[in-house]
Amino acid sequence: MTETPEPDQQNGALWRLTPAARIGLAIAAAISLYGVSFGALAVASGLTLWQTIALSALMFTGGSQFAFIGVIASGGAPASAFGGATLLSLRNTIYAVQLKALLNPRGAKRLVAAQLTIDETMATSTVQETAAEQRRGFWITGIACYLGWNLATVVGALLGDFIAEPESLGLDGAVVAAFLGLLWPRLRAREPWALAVLAALLTVLIMPLVPAGVPILVAAGVAVVWGFLAARRERVSPGSRRSPSRMRCQQ
Amino acid sequence: MSLWVWVLLACGAAYATKLVGYLVPGSWLGHPLVTRISGTMTVALLAALVAMNTFSQGSGIVFDARIGALVAAGIALLLRAPFIVVVIVGAAAAAGLRLLGLP
C-alpha cells in the first residue's frame, strides 16, 4: 500500500510537528487536565451536565468559566457570575487585536479564530519568529486546547474529580513554567527585562485591590504607554538609532 | 431555566469580547507605533500571566509551591532545557514541594 503524496501544501505546511506545534501540544496537555476539574466542579456547583458542556464549548476561556461557576457555587446571583466572567474575558479583546495583526484571518476562519482566542493561543503564537510558526502556534494550540478542554470537561462532569487536586500533580506549576518558557526568549535585552519586571510587579501589587481580570488589562495599559514613550524617545534622539529598537516586534 | 439564560448570555459576551478585537480596521494595525506596541504588549502580557498564575488565589495573592515551580522553570531555562522539559520541571517542582508539606 503506497501513500499518495499529500497535494494540499497548505495543510501539509500547517500540520507539521515544528517547535511551535510541540509547544502548543504540551500546553494543551497541561490545560486539558484542568478541564477535568472544571467539569467536576461545575456539576458540583449546581450546573447541569449540558450547562457545563455549554460553558466549555461556547465560552471556552478557562478563567471566565471558573469565575462563573465560582459565583454560582458560593450562592451568588447569576448576574454577578455573568459580570465576573465577562470582565475576565476582556483581555481576549487585546489578544484578538494582536492576533489579527499577525494572522489576519478572514471570513469563516475569523469566526473560528475568535473562539480560539485565549491566553494559550496568544502566548504561543505571538512569541514565534516566522509567519508560518505564528500560524501553527495559533491553530495547533487552539484546536488541541479546544478538543482536550471539552473532552476533559465531559469526563470530569460525568465521572467526578478523579484528579482530586490538580495541584497535587503540580499542574498549576506546569502552567507557570509554560508561560515563563514562552516569555524567556523575549528577555534577551535590558528593555524587555525591565518591562517584564514592571508588568509582573504591578500585576502582583494590584491583584488584591481590583477584581480578577483587571490586572492583565493594567499590564496591557503599561505596554501601550511603554511602547509609546519608547517610540517617541527614538524619534527625539536620532543618536539612539545606532541600536534600533531592541524589543523585537512582529509584522 | 433562568440559569440557562445567564449561561448563554455569558457565553455570548465572552465570544463578543474575542470577536471585537478582530474587527479593528486593518489600516490601524500597519502603523509603526502599533507594531512597536505589539512587541511591548507580548512581553507585558506574558509577564502578567506568569505573575498571575504564580500568585493568584481567589481575589488575593498567596505564596505557595508555585513559586518553587517558577524558580525551577527559570533554572531549567538558564540551562537551555527544551520547552517540554521546562513545563515538566515546573510541574515536578510544585508537586514535590507539596509532597514536602508546602501549601
Interface residues (C-beta under 8 A of the other chain):
Chain A: P19 R22 I23 A26 I27 A30 G46 L47 Q51 A54 L55 L58 M59 F60 T61 S64 F68 I72 P78 A79 A81 F82 A85 T86 S89 L90 R91 N92 T93 I94 Y95 A96 V97 Q98 L99 K100 A101 N104 P105 R110 L111 A113 A114 Q115 T117 D119 M122 A123 T126 V127 E167 S168 L169 G170 L171 D172 G173 A174 V175 V176 A177 A178 F179 L180 G181 L182 L183 W184 R186 L187 P192 L195 A196 V197 L198 A199 A200 L201 L202 T203 V204 M207 P208 P211 A212 P215 I216 V218 A219 A220 V222 A223 V224 W226 G227 F228 A230 A231 S245 M247 R248 C249 Q250 Q251
Chain B: S2 L3 W4 V5 W6 V7 L8 L9 A10 C11 G12 A13 A14 Y15 T17 K18 L19 V20 G21 Y22 V24 G26 L29 P32 L33 V34 T35 R36 I37 S38 G39 T40 M41 T42 V43 A44 L45 L46 A47 A48 L49 V50 A51 M52 N53 T54 F55 S56 S59 G60 I61 A65 R66 G68 A69 L70 A72 A73 G74 A76 L77 F83 I84 V86 V87 I88 V89 G90 A91 A92 A93 A94 A95 G96 R98
